[in-house]
C-alpha cells in the first residue's frame, strides 16, 4: 500500500539554474532533468515509486489537465481544455490514476464524477455517473475510495461495482467531508456536521470497524495516514491557529501547541513534518513518532517527507533577480546531512515531492518576471555516480570507469548493423554492435567486458578481439583479456561509440580468400606462393616477423601489378587491405 502525502494547492514561482552536488546523503549522485518545456501553471499532486502526476496545461490559460511522468516520459492523461470541464485532485497508485472531473461554472454546473486511467493500456474509465457531490478520491490496490454527500464509497476497478463503506455517522445533516487518506486496510477521512463540527473517522476494512477519533468542535485539515499513524492539523479553540495532532494507534497526541499556525503537513512512517513561521523566520518542524522528539530546520518551508528524508525549500536573497531564491534541499534525518539540489532559483511557494531518491518539483526556468509559469523538474540517481572504479552493468556488458568526476546515466544499446569491420576480420553468426554513450563526465580510461556466446563465433575463439571504432582513426583493437572458459572478453578505451567482437584473421584466412576468388591458376599459384613464404616465416622457430612482413608486402606488390589485368579493382582492394591488416597485426599495430 502506498502512503499518501497531501498538500494544499498554492502557486509556485521558481527558476532554477541547474547544478549538481555530490553528497553522502544519497547512495548515488542526483541528476537534474527538465521534463516539460511549456509555460503554464503546474502543480504536482502525487508520487508513486518513480512515477508522479500533476495538473497543468499546454498554455498559461489552461491549467487543469492531468499529466503523468511514467518513469521515462511525460504523458498527457486528459484532454478537456476546450470542453469547459475541470480535472481536480489526481492520485496515482500502481497502474492507475484517479481524479474528479466536473464543471462549476454558474448556470452550467456539471456534477463531478470519478475517472480512472489505466497506465499500462492508456484506457480511461468513468467510474461514476450520478448526481452526488464528491469531495476527494484516493486509490489503493485497485480500489478507489471517495467521499460523497451520502458518505464514503468504494469503487472496485476489477468488478466495476460501487459499494457504500460508511454513511453519515453524525446526527443531523452532514457534509461529505474531505480530505481522505489510506494506509493498508485503514481508511481515514474528515466528516463535517453543522451540529458537532468536523470530526476524524477511521475505518478498518478488514474488520469493518469504524472509529470516531475526535470529539471536539474545531477545524481540521490535511488528514494523512501511514502505518498505524494518523496526523492532521487542528485549530486551537482559544487562538484559532492550527496545531499538529497525531493518533498513534492508541491515543491522540498534540504534537504542537505553540500559538503558531502550522501548515503543509507531511507524514511518512514515523516522521511528521510541517511548516510554521516564528518571529518572522520560516521553519520546518520535524517530529519523530518513534522517539517522541521534535527538531526543526531554520529558514526552510513547504516540506515533504519519505522514509528518513525531508525535502523542502530554503530562501536566499538574490538581488540579481529582484527577489529571493527558493532552492530545493533534502535532509537525511538519520545522518543529519543535507543535499542542495538547485541554486539560483526564485519565487517558489509550493511543495516539492520525494519518493526514495527521486525528487520532483515545479519551477520556472525561463524568465524571472513570469512567475506564474512553471515546468516540471526531477532529480534522480544516475546509474553512473561520481567516484573511483565506478561499475555499470547492463545485460551482458559491464563497464568500469576509473574515475567519474560528475555523475550521469550510461546507455548501452545493441544493433545488427554499423561500421564495417576491418578487411579480413570475421563477424560472428550474430553480428552485434554495442553502442555506448554517457551523460556522466569521466577522466582516464574505462574497462568494458562482454560475456559472449561461443556458438556465435566464426573462426578460432582464441583469436577473438574487441574492437572500438574511433572517429578519425578507424577500428581500434582494445582487447586486454580473453577468458575462453567463462566466455568473457574485456577491453580498455577512453571514449565511447561502437564496440564490436570479431575474430582476428590469419595468413591461412587470406589464402582461403584467394582460393575463393577462382582466379586464373597462374596468378593464384603466384599469390599463394608468397603467402606460403609469409606463413613459413611466421611459423619458424624465431617467428621471423621481418620475413613475414616482406612476404606479405611482396603479395601486395603483385596484387597491385595485376590490378585491372588478372584482378578486378574490387578484388585487388580486398586482397591489398587484407594483407595490409595482416602486416599491422604482425607489427603489433592495433589501429585498422
KOLTOR-798022 format. One record per residue (C-alpha): residue in three letters; x, y, z. Coordinates in pm, whole numbers, plus 50000, padded with zeros to 5 digits. Example, Ala and Ser with C-alpha at 12.3 -4.5 7.8 and 13.67 -1.06 7.14 Angstrom:
// residues 2
ALA512304955050780
SER513674989450714
//
This chain:
// residues 592
UNK500005000050000
UNK501275034649930
UNK501445063150176
UNK499665094350057
UNK501155128750106
UNK498515155750071
UNK499035192750043
UNK497215224849964
UNK497335239649614
UNK499475270749631
UNK501115288749340
UNK504755280449285
UNK507215305549145
UNK510735292449093
UNK513555294948844
UNK516415270648861
UNK519925272748730
UNK520605235448737
UNK523705223448913
UNK524575190149068
UNK526145183049405
UNK527735150849527
UNK526735141949881
UNK526785112250112
UNK523055115850180
UNK522245095449871
UNK523915063549758
UNK524135077549408
UNK524555112449273
UNK521365130449175
UNK520925140848815
UNK518605170248743
UNK516305167048441
UNK513695190848299
UNK510605171048194
UNK508445198248039
UNK509025229747838
UNK505595246347826
UNK504935279348004
UNK501815272448212
UNK500925267448575
UNK501715232648702
UNK501185217149045
UNK502425182649141
UNK499795162249326
UNK501065127249393
UNK504035104249351
UNK504355066449344
UNK507725049349307
UNK509435066049009
UNK506185079848862
UNK504215110648953
UNK501315131848831
UNK500505168748811
UNK497825193048699
UNK498895216948424
UNK498165228648074
UNK499625234947732
UNK499245272647763
UNK499235297248051
UNK495425298748031
UNK494845261148051
UNK495905245648377
UNK493565216848472
UNK494835187748262
UNK496285156748425
UNK499825147248321
UNK501885116548408
UNK505615110548422
UNK505795072648387
UNK509445069248483
UNK510745075148131
UNK508505100447956
UNK505725125948005
UNK502215115447908
UNK499065136747884
UNK496165118648051
UNK493195142147999
UNK492075163747705
UNK489415187147842
UNK490875221947782
UNK488145231147532
UNK485185213547694
UNK484785235548000
UNK485425205948231
UNK487945207948512
UNK490085179448649
UNK490925180049019
UNK492805161149290
UNK494545133549086
UNK496105104549273
UNK498325076149149
UNK498855040749274
UNK500325011849081
UNK498815010048733
UNK496055035348800
UNK495405072648825
UNK492135085448972
UNK490715120748969
UNK487495140948986
UNK486125157848674
UNK483305183148664
UNK482295219048594
UNK481465246048846
UNK480575273948603
UNK477475292048734
UNK474415281448541
UNK476225252848368
UNK477295230848657
UNK478225195048574
UNK478095170948866
UNK481645159048941
UNK482375122948851
UNK485225098948928
UNK487535089648639
UNK490265063248628
UNK493215059748389
UNK495005026548340
UNK498665034648273
UNK499575001748104
UNK496845004247839
UNK496065041547822
UNK492385033847885
UNK490175059348065
UNK487205047148271
UNK484315067948404
UNK483675051448739
UNK480595071148848
UNK477545085848677
UNK475325100448949
UNK474185133549097
UNK476145130549422
UNK478575157749521
UNK482095144149569
UNK484905157049784
UNK488025136549722
UNK489125102749587
UNK492025080349685
UNK493225047949528
UNK494985017649673
UNK495454982649527
UNK492904987349251
UNK490215001449480
UNK489025037449469
UNK487615053149786
UNK485725085749753
UNK483665108749970
UNK480155118549864
UNK477115135850009
UNK475875100750101
UNK479055091050282
UNK482175071250194
UNK482015047949894
UNK484295022449726
UNK484655015649353
UNK486344982449275
UNK488174986148941
UNK488264948548879
UNK484494943948910
UNK483224979148832
UNK480964976949140
UNK480335006349377
UNK479944996749743
UNK478925020150031
UNK481575019650305
UNK480075043450564
UNK477065066250564
UNK476955098950758
UNK477745088251115
UNK476895121551272
UNK473365131951374
UNK471625157351157
UNK472575169450812
UNK476245162050749
UNK478615173550478
UNK480535148850265
UNK483915159150403
UNK487465159850278
UNK490275150050281
UNK490685112550268
UNK493705090350339
UNK494505053350305
UNK497145032150476
UNK497004994450439
UNK493474983250535
UNK492715016050711
UNK490735044650557
UNK490705078450735
UNK488565108250648
UNK487185141250773
UNK483415143650819
UNK481525176150877
UNK478245181451056
UNK476825215751148
UNK475755203051492
UNK479115189851609
UNK481595204351358
UNK484335184951183
UNK485445150951313
UNK488035124951208
UNK486915089251135
UNK488905057351082
UNK487605025150930
UNK489414991850941
UNK488384974450617
UNK489504940050738
UNK487304940851050
UNK484664965350927
UNK485074985551249
UNK484635023351226
UNK486035046251496
UNK485425082951559
UNK488825096251667
UNK487825131551769
UNK485045147751963
UNK485695185051956
UNK484215213051751
UNK487405225351581
UNK488535229751223
UNK490605200651094
UNK492735198250777
UNK495355177150597
UNK494355142650724
UNK497105117350647
UNK497865081350737
UNK500975059650738
UNK501075025650905
UNK499245029151238
UNK499885066451250
UNK497335092851153
UNK498015130251159
UNK496005161451087
UNK496015198551154
UNK493545210351414
UNK492695245951509
UNK493275257151867
UNK489985266552033
UNK491485296852203
UNK493655311151923
UNK492245295651606
UNK495775287051493
UNK496335251951359
UNK498415226351552
UNK499765192251450
UNK497785163751604
UNK498795126951597
UNK496845094851657
UNK499455067451708
UNK497055037951704
UNK496095040552069
UNK495985076952175
UNK495835112552045
UNK498935134052097
UNK499075171352033
UNK502485174251867
UNK502475212451864
UNK500705237552086
UNK502595269552024
UNK500075296151914
UNK501655294151568
UNK499755284951253
UNK501165251851131
UNK500685241750766
UNK501965219450484
UNK501725187550685
UNK503605156450570
UNK503745120950709
UNK505825090450618
UNK506415061250853
UNK507375076251188
UNK508255110551054
UNK505905140651065
UNK506905173650903
UNK505175207450883
UNK505815244250814
UNK505425273751051
UNK506655309351095
UNK508095320951425
UNK509335356451484
UNK509245362651107
UNK511515332451047
UNK510215304350828
UNK510865269950978
UNK510205233150913
UNK509225211951212
UNK510155175051230
UNK508615150751479
UNK509925115251522
UNK506995094251640
UNK509245065451748
UNK511245087051990
UNK508765115052062
UNK511425141051981
UNK510995173251783
UNK513585190551564
UNK513455219151317
UNK515175233651011
UNK515665271251013
UNK514975292550704
UNK513045264350540
UNK509495260050422
UNK506975237250245
UNK508365203250348
UNK507555168350230
UNK508945135650356
UNK509585099550263
UNK511345074550485
UNK514105092750671
UNK514425121250419
UNK512815155650422
UNK512645177450110
UNK511995214650145
UNK512745249150004
UNK515155274050155
UNK515125311050072
UNK518195331449978
UNK518305367949887
UNK519235371449519
UNK519325408449422
UNK520055399449059
UNK516535385349035
UNK514945412949236
UNK513575386349468
UNK514645358249697
UNK515935324649576
UNK513985294449693
UNK516125263749632
UNK515395226849680
UNK517135208449965
UNK516965173150103
UNK517955164250459
UNK518695129250581
UNK517305128350934
UNK519405098451038
UNK522785112050924
UNK521915148850964
UNK523445155950625
UNK521885179650374
UNK521945179249994
UNK521285211049795
UNK519725202149460
UNK519205236149295
UNK520895270249301
UNK519925304949179
UNK516225297449193
UNK513395321049291
UNK509785325449388
UNK508695290249491
UNK505625287149714
UNK504635250549670
UNK505795216849795
UNK508445196149625
UNK507915158449638
UNK510205129949733
UNK509925092249700
UNK513035072149772
UNK515845090749593
UNK513535107549340
UNK512785144349399
UNK510235163449187
UNK509225199949183
UNK507695226848963
UNK509875255948852
UNK510145284748609
UNK513485281548426
UNK512875308548167
UNK512015343648284
UNK512055355648646
UNK509325380948564
UNK506855353948456
UNK506255339748798
UNK503025321148717
UNK504585298848455
UNK506055265748557
UNK507835235048428
UNK508395201448593
UNK511855190648711
UNK513175159248874
UNK516385149949047
UNK517125112949045
UNK520095090049091
UNK522085083548777
UNK523395048548717
UNK526895063048690
UNK527675081449015
UNK530795101949078
UNK533685082549228
UNK536545059049153
UNK536195024448998
UNK532515030048920
UNK530834998848780
UNK527804999548549
UNK526254966648435
UNK523554962248173
UNK522624928448030
UNK525894911047930
UNK528034942647936
UNK529984955748236
UNK531704989648232
UNK534215000048497
UNK535165036948498
UNK538495045148658
UNK537155079048771
UNK533805096448729
UNK534005133348810
UNK530325141948754
UNK527575116048769
UNK525085107948496
UNK523495079548304
UNK525265054048086
UNK523265040047795
UNK524115007147619
UNK522184997647307
UNK522784969947054
UNK522164967446681
UNK522884943146398
UNK524384969446167
UNK527124995146193
UNK530505004846051
UNK532074976445853
UNK534904958846041
UNK538464958845900
UNK539104936645598
UNK539734900645697
UNK538244903146047
UNK535344878846080
UNK531934887846220
UNK530084861946425
UNK526984843046324
UNK525104870146514
UNK526524904546443
UNK526134926746750
UNK527294962746759
UNK527404977347110
UNK526675014647106
UNK527585031547433
UNK527115067347548
UNK527005085447882
UNK525915118448031
UNK528465114148309
UNK531825131548297
UNK534795108448344
UNK538535110748321
UNK541075084648228
UNK540045051548078
UNK537275026548133
UNK537174988748103
UNK534444971847901
UNK533774934747948
UNK531294914847740
UNK530074879747807
UNK529594862347473
UNK528114830347332
UNK530934809747182
UNK528474792746943
UNK528164825546752
UNK531914828946684
UNK533364822046339
UNK536984811346338
UNK539234804146631
UNK537834815946966
UNK541384822547084
UNK541684849746817
UNK538564868546933
UNK539084906146958
UNK537074935147099
UNK537224963946854
UNK536245000446912
UNK535515024646628
UNK537135058646684
UNK536305087646453
UNK539365099346263
UNK541285067346338
UNK539175037246244
UNK538785004446426
UNK540995000946734
UNK541764967346896
UNK541064974647264
UNK541384938547384
UNK543064934647723
UNK541924899647823
UNK540064869447687
UNK538634842247911
UNK537604813747679
UNK536474792647976
UNK533904817548106
UNK533424834047765
UNK534324869447872
UNK536304893947664
UNK537494927347803
UNK538954958647652
UNK540074993347756
UNK539205026547595
UNK538915063747670
UNK535885072747458
UNK532545058247357
UNK530995048447024
UNK530665014246856
UNK532204982847004
UNK532284950146810
UNK533564914846869
UNK535374899846567
UNK537864872046501
UNK541354883646408
UNK542424869646067
UNK545424846745996
UNK547544842245686
UNK545624810045619
UNK542404830645607
UNK543944851745330
UNK544994820245142
UNK541384808145165
UNK540134841545036
UNK542424839644730
UNK541184804644654
UNK537534815444688
UNK538054841744413
UNK538564814144149
UNK541404833043983
UNK543474821743685
UNK545644793043806
UNK548864811243728
UNK548124842343936
UNK546574821444213
UNK549684799844239
UNK551924830644236
UNK549954847644512
UNK549734815644716
UNK553484810544700
UNK554124844644856
UNK551554838045128
UNK553134804045193
UNK556534820945246
UNK554844845345490
UNK553254816145673
UNK556534796845690
UNK558374827345826
UNK555714832046091
UNK555884795246191
UNK559704794846213
UNK561384789746547
UNK562364826246579
UNK558954838346448
UNK560584857746167
UNK558324888346165
UNK560534906545914
UNK560324877145675
UNK556554875545727
UNK556144912645656
UNK558414911345347
UNK556454882045201
UNK553124899845265
UNK554494931445105
UNK555554911044801
UNK552004897544788
UNK550634933344791
UNK553054943744515
UNK551864915744290
UNK548204923744365
UNK548794959544252
UNK550674947743943
UNK547674926443842
UNK545034952943926
UNK542824957943619
UNK544514928443450
UNK544014894643613
UNK542414910843920
UNK539434933943920
UNK539734965744125
UNK537334952844396
UNK539354920644421
UNK542614940044438
UNK541164963244706
UNK540084934244921
UNK543354914944896
UNK545504945944945
UNK543574956945255
UNK543504921645397
UNK547274917245357
UNK547944952145495
UNK545934943445809
UNK547994911545850
UNK551144932945836
UNK549744955546110
UNK548924925346325
UNK552474912246276
UNK553894946346370
UNK551714948646683
UNK549724978346549
UNK546184979446693
UNK544545005746466
UNK542954993346144
//
